[in-house]
Amino acid sequence: MFQFDFSYTDYEQLMNDLAQRMNVPVVNHRLIFPEPIASGSLTFVRLPNGIHVNIVNCKMNQDWLLCRRKMREQFYTLRFHELTIPDTLEIRIGDERLKESNTTRAIAYLTNTLADWAYIGAAGTTYKGIDVLFSPNWLADYLGLQQIDDVLSAYLSLQIENVHREPLDSEYRRLIQEIVEVDDTNPMRLAIIQNRVMLLIERFFLRIYQRRKNSFWNVPLSKADIDRVMQVEATLTKDIFEPAPTISQLARMVSISESKLKKDFKLIYGIPVYEYFQKVRMQAAKDKLLAGGHSVKEVAMELGYSNLSNFTIAFKKEFGLLPSKLLAAI
């Protein structure tokens, strides 16, 4: 097992110490993991607005134990993790434990340095993640946290097995992918990463605020309930260029009633199942058009639209402009 402990709040130091522990160099703020330990990389970014970001994209080739010991100095880490877990994984926050096995997980959660945090993963686990480190003062300055400090306190007091985890929806995953894929040679690299990171942070806290305001946290959703809905979302968005499964098929897949599936899905993701699916489809269409090389008709056909006008209407409803106008602006 590869084991690494640390107790400081400087991600650049973390990367350098980790590289030394692995006996590999750091080049342009990036650590390429040695194959016996992992395949992939860790990249450190110090953003112009003062926060630290770690970008991880790897597959573990042996068991890992990564542990940050608690400290007196208070900092927050907002973690966005997409995980494929072929064996087991355990996240520890203080005395709490979150154990997973043989599954995929896409979650966001907030920790602070006043409690131990540990990540124990088995060989074969794939891990794409964005970790954002900031101080309470930064949070107050940039997000106006003084106005929602009760929300943050309530969030951190929650048990991890309940609603401590925020499922990552398609918008979260899109922002994470754009951060992971931004090219080092892009002159706008820092600006792009900072923009996407701020969108991730703002989305996370806004959703917490909205849920608390709407009494979300008073609804008794169990860990099993949340896991079932996350499984449905993963199935629904696995291949958005194929027709969506029916509600009946999705409900049978996770062994719950159709009414419970619809209620729990809207509770967690904010909108009904097929409205969510449609939003993901339209975002995929927009991404294809922006990437170039595809006509509006080609994208519409790939999404299964036999009538081009139906596609343009759906696209304009989602984004406020016709797909042809989007292409013309590129």
C-alpha positions as CSV (number, residue, x, y, z in Angstrom):
1,M,0.0,0.0,0.0
2,F,1.2,3.5,-0.8
3,Q,0.7,5.8,2.2
4,F,1.2,9.5,2.5
5,D,0.3,11.8,5.5
6,F,0.4,15.6,5.6
7,S,-0.7,18.4,7.9
8,Y,-0.4,21.7,6.1
9,T,-2.4,23.9,3.8
10,D,-0.2,24.5,0.8
11,Y,-1.1,22.4,-2.2
12,E,2.2,23.2,-3.9
13,Q,4.1,21.8,-0.9
14,L,1.8,18.8,-1.0
15,M,2.7,18.1,-4.6
16,N,6.4,18.6,-4.0
17,D,6.4,16.3,-0.9
18,L,4.4,13.7,-2.7
19,A,6.8,13.8,-5.7
20,Q,9.7,13.4,-3.3
21,R,8.0,10.5,-1.6
22,M,7.5,8.8,-5.0
23,N,10.9,9.8,-6.2
24,V,9.7,11.5,-9.3
25,P,10.2,15.1,-10.6
26,V,7.7,17.9,-10.7
27,V,7.6,19.6,-14.2
28,N,5.6,22.7,-14.8
29,H,3.6,22.1,-11.5
30,R,2.7,18.6,-12.7
31,L,3.5,15.3,-11.1
32,I,3.3,12.2,-13.3
33,F,2.7,9.2,-11.1
34,P,5.2,6.3,-11.4
35,E,3.4,3.3,-12.9
36,P,3.9,1.0,-9.9
37,I,1.8,3.4,-7.8
38,A,-0.6,5.0,-10.3
39,S,-1.2,5.9,-14.0
40,G,-2.0,9.6,-14.5
41,S,-1.1,12.9,-13.0
42,L,-1.6,15.5,-10.3
43,T,-1.4,19.2,-11.3
44,F,-1.2,22.1,-9.0
45,V,-2.6,25.5,-9.9
46,R,-2.3,28.7,-7.9
47,L,-5.1,30.9,-9.2
48,P,-4.8,34.7,-9.5
49,N,-7.6,35.1,-7.0
50,G,-5.5,33.4,-4.3
51,I,-6.9,29.9,-4.0
52,H,-5.1,26.6,-4.5
53,V,-6.4,23.9,-6.9
54,N,-5.3,20.3,-7.3
55,I,-6.3,18.6,-10.5
56,V,-6.1,14.8,-10.3
57,N,-6.7,12.3,-13.2
58,C,-5.4,8.8,-12.5
59,K,-5.9,5.1,-12.0
60,M,-4.5,3.6,-8.8
61,N,-2.2,0.7,-9.5
62,Q,-1.9,-0.3,-5.9
63,D,-3.8,0.4,-2.7
64,W,-3.6,4.0,-1.4
65,L,-3.9,5.6,2.0
66,L,-3.8,9.4,1.8
67,C,-4.4,11.2,5.1
68,R,-4.5,14.9,6.1
69,R,-4.2,15.4,9.8
70,K,-6.3,17.9,11.6
71,M,-4.8,21.4,12.3
72,R,-5.5,24.3,14.5
73,E,-5.5,26.7,11.6
74,Q,-8.8,26.6,9.8
75,F,-9.0,26.1,6.0
76,Y,-11.7,24.6,3.8
77,T,-11.3,22.1,1.0
78,L,-14.1,21.6,-1.5
79,R,-13.7,18.3,-3.3
80,F,-15.3,17.3,-6.6
81,H,-14.6,13.6,-7.2
82,E,-15.6,11.2,-10.0
83,L,-14.7,7.7,-9.0
84,T,-14.9,4.2,-10.5
85,I,-14.5,1.7,-7.7
86,P,-14.0,-1.9,-8.8
87,D,-13.1,-3.0,-5.3
88,T,-13.5,-0.8,-2.2
89,L,-13.0,2.8,-1.2
90,E,-13.4,4.6,2.2
91,I,-13.5,8.3,3.0
92,R,-13.0,9.3,6.6
93,I,-13.9,12.7,8.0
94,G,-13.2,12.9,11.7
95,D,-15.1,9.9,13.2
96,E,-17.4,9.5,10.2
97,R,-16.9,6.8,7.5
98,L,-18.2,6.6,4.0
99,K,-17.6,3.1,2.5
100,E,-18.2,2.2,-1.1
101,S,-17.5,-0.9,-3.2
102,N,-18.0,-2.1,-6.8
103,T,-19.6,1.1,-8.0
104,T,-19.2,4.5,-9.6
105,R,-19.5,7.7,-7.6
106,A,-19.6,11.4,-8.6
107,I,-19.8,13.5,-5.5
108,A,-18.8,16.9,-4.1
109,Y,-18.2,17.4,-0.4
110,L,-16.7,20.1,1.9
111,T,-14.1,19.4,4.6
112,N,-12.1,21.6,6.9
113,T,-8.8,21.3,8.6
114,L,-10.3,21.0,12.1
115,A,-10.9,17.3,11.5
116,D,-8.8,14.5,10.1
117,W,-9.5,13.5,6.5
118,A,-8.4,10.2,4.9
119,Y,-8.9,8.6,1.6
120,I,-8.3,4.8,1.3
121,G,-8.7,3.3,-2.1
122,A,-8.0,-0.1,-3.6
123,A,-5.9,-0.8,-6.7
124,G,-7.9,-0.3,-9.9
125,T,-9.8,2.7,-8.7
126,T,-10.0,5.5,-11.2
127,Y,-10.1,9.0,-9.8
128,K,-10.8,12.3,-11.6
129,G,-11.0,15.1,-9.1
130,I,-10.8,18.8,-8.5
131,D,-9.8,19.9,-4.9
132,V,-10.1,23.6,-4.0
133,L,-8.4,25.0,-1.0
134,F,-9.3,28.3,0.6
135,S,-9.4,30.1,3.9
136,P,-12.5,31.4,5.8
137,N,-11.5,34.9,4.9
138,W,-11.4,34.1,1.2
139,L,-14.8,32.5,1.4
140,A,-16.2,35.6,3.1
141,D,-14.6,38.0,0.6
142,Y,-15.5,36.1,-2.6
143,L,-18.9,34.6,-1.7
144,G,-20.3,36.9,0.8
145,L,-20.5,34.0,3.3
146,Q,-21.4,36.3,6.1
147,Q,-25.0,36.1,4.8
148,I,-25.1,32.3,4.7
149,D,-22.8,31.4,7.5
150,D,-25.5,29.4,9.2
151,V,-25.8,27.3,6.0
152,L,-22.1,26.4,6.1
153,S,-22.2,25.6,9.8
154,A,-25.2,23.3,9.3
155,Y,-23.6,21.6,6.3
156,L,-20.4,20.8,8.2
157,S,-22.4,19.4,11.2
158,L,-24.2,16.9,9.0
159,Q,-23.3,13.2,9.2
160,I,-21.5,11.9,6.1
161,E,-23.9,9.0,5.7
162,N,-26.9,11.4,5.3
163,V,-26.8,14.3,2.9
164,H,-23.2,15.4,3.5
165,R,-22.5,14.4,-0.2
166,E,-23.6,16.5,-3.1
167,P,-24.2,14.3,-6.2
168,L,-22.4,15.7,-9.3
169,D,-24.9,16.3,-12.1
170,S,-24.1,16.8,-15.7
171,E,-23.2,20.5,-15.3
172,Y,-20.7,19.8,-12.5
173,R,-19.1,17.1,-14.7
174,R,-18.9,19.4,-17.7
175,L,-17.0,22.0,-15.7
176,I,-14.7,19.4,-14.2
177,Q,-13.9,18.0,-17.7
178,E,-13.2,21.5,-19.0
179,I,-10.7,22.0,-16.2
180,V,-9.0,18.7,-16.7
181,E,-8.8,19.1,-20.5
182,V,-7.6,22.7,-20.7
183,D,-4.3,22.7,-22.6
184,D,-1.1,24.0,-21.0
185,T,-0.3,26.0,-24.0
186,N,-3.6,27.9,-24.0
187,P,-2.8,31.5,-23.2
188,M,-6.1,31.7,-21.4
189,R,-5.4,28.6,-19.2
190,L,-5.4,30.3,-15.8
191,A,-8.5,32.4,-16.7
192,I,-10.4,29.3,-17.9
193,I,-9.5,27.3,-14.8
194,Q,-10.3,30.2,-12.4
195,N,-13.7,30.7,-14.2
196,R,-14.7,27.0,-14.0
197,V,-13.5,26.6,-10.4
198,M,-15.5,29.7,-9.4
199,L,-18.6,28.3,-11.2
200,L,-18.1,25.0,-9.3
201,I,-17.9,26.8,-5.9
202,E,-20.8,29.0,-6.6
203,R,-22.9,26.1,-7.8
204,F,-22.1,24.1,-4.7
205,F,-23.0,26.8,-2.2
206,L,-26.0,27.9,-4.1
207,R,-27.5,24.4,-4.2
208,I,-26.9,24.1,-0.4
209,Y,-28.6,27.4,0.2
210,Q,-31.6,26.5,-2.0
211,R,-32.0,23.1,-0.4
212,R,-31.9,24.5,3.1
213,K,-34.3,27.3,2.1
214,N,-36.7,24.7,0.6
215,S,-36.4,22.4,3.7
216,F,-34.5,19.8,1.7
217,W,-32.5,18.8,4.7
218,N,-35.6,18.0,6.6
219,V,-36.5,15.3,4.1
220,P,-35.4,11.8,5.3
221,L,-33.4,10.6,2.3
222,S,-31.3,7.7,3.3
223,K,-27.9,6.9,1.9
224,A,-29.5,4.0,0.0
225,D,-32.1,6.5,-1.5
226,I,-29.3,8.8,-2.6
227,D,-27.2,6.0,-4.1
228,R,-30.2,4.7,-6.1
229,V,-30.9,8.1,-7.6
230,M,-27.2,8.6,-8.4
231,Q,-27.2,5.2,-10.2
232,V,-30.3,6.2,-12.2
233,E,-28.6,9.5,-13.2
234,A,-25.4,7.7,-14.3
235,T,-27.5,5.3,-16.4
236,L,-29.6,8.1,-17.9
237,T,-26.5,10.1,-19.0
238,K,-24.2,7.2,-20.0
239,D,-25.0,7.6,-23.7
240,I,-27.2,10.7,-24.3
241,F,-27.2,9.9,-28.1
242,E,-29.4,6.9,-27.4
243,P,-33.1,7.1,-26.4
244,A,-33.6,7.4,-22.6
245,P,-34.8,4.4,-20.7
246,T,-38.4,4.6,-19.5
247,I,-39.3,5.5,-16.0
248,S,-40.5,2.0,-15.5
249,Q,-37.1,0.5,-16.7
250,L,-35.1,2.9,-14.4
251,A,-37.3,2.2,-11.4
252,R,-37.0,-1.6,-11.9
253,M,-33.2,-1.2,-12.2
254,V,-32.9,0.2,-8.7
255,S,-35.9,-1.7,-7.2
256,I,-38.1,1.2,-6.2
257,S,-41.5,2.4,-7.3
258,E,-41.8,4.9,-10.2
259,S,-43.4,7.5,-8.0
260,K,-40.6,7.3,-5.5
261,L,-38.0,7.5,-8.3
262,K,-39.6,10.6,-9.7
263,K,-39.9,12.3,-6.3
264,D,-36.4,11.5,-5.1
265,F,-34.8,12.4,-8.5
266,K,-36.4,15.8,-8.5
267,L,-35.4,16.3,-4.8
268,I,-31.7,15.6,-5.5
269,Y,-31.3,17.1,-9.0
270,G,-33.9,19.8,-8.9
271,I,-35.9,18.9,-12.0
272,P,-37.8,15.9,-13.3
273,V,-36.0,12.9,-14.9
274,Y,-36.7,13.6,-18.5
275,E,-36.2,17.4,-18.2
276,Y,-32.8,16.6,-16.8
277,F,-32.1,14.2,-19.7
278,Q,-33.1,16.9,-22.2
279,K,-30.8,19.4,-20.6
280,V,-27.9,17.0,-20.9
281,R,-28.8,16.3,-24.5
282,M,-28.9,20.0,-25.4
283,Q,-25.6,20.6,-23.7
284,A,-24.0,17.8,-25.6
285,A,-25.4,19.3,-28.8
286,K,-24.0,22.7,-27.9
287,D,-20.6,21.2,-27.2
288,K,-20.5,19.4,-30.6
289,L,-21.4,22.6,-32.4
290,L,-18.8,24.6,-30.6
291,A,-16.2,22.0,-31.3
292,G,-16.7,22.5,-35.0
293,G,-16.9,20.0,-37.9
294,H,-20.6,19.3,-37.4
295,S,-23.6,20.9,-39.0
296,V,-26.8,21.6,-37.2
297,K,-28.5,18.9,-39.2
298,E,-25.8,16.4,-38.3
299,V,-26.0,17.1,-34.6
300,A,-29.8,16.9,-34.7
301,M,-29.8,13.6,-36.4
302,E,-27.2,12.2,-34.0
303,L,-29.5,13.1,-31.2
304,G,-32.4,11.3,-32.9
305,Y,-34.3,14.3,-34.2
306,S,-35.9,13.4,-37.5
307,N,-37.4,16.9,-37.7
308,L,-34.8,19.6,-37.7
309,S,-37.2,22.3,-36.6
310,N,-38.0,20.3,-33.4
311,F,-34.3,20.3,-32.6
312,T,-33.9,24.0,-33.2
313,I,-36.9,24.8,-31.0
314,A,-35.6,22.6,-28.2
315,F,-32.1,24.2,-28.5
316,K,-33.5,27.7,-28.4
317,K,-35.7,26.9,-25.4
318,E,-32.6,25.7,-23.5
319,F,-30.0,28.4,-24.6
320,G,-32.1,31.3,-25.9
321,L,-30.6,31.3,-29.4
322,L,-30.9,29.2,-32.5
323,P,-28.1,26.6,-33.1
324,S,-27.4,28.3,-36.5
325,K,-26.8,31.6,-34.6
326,L,-24.3,29.8,-32.3
327,L,-22.4,28.5,-35.3
328,A,-22.4,31.9,-36.9
329,A,-20.8,33.4,-33.8
330,I,-17.9,30.9,-33.7
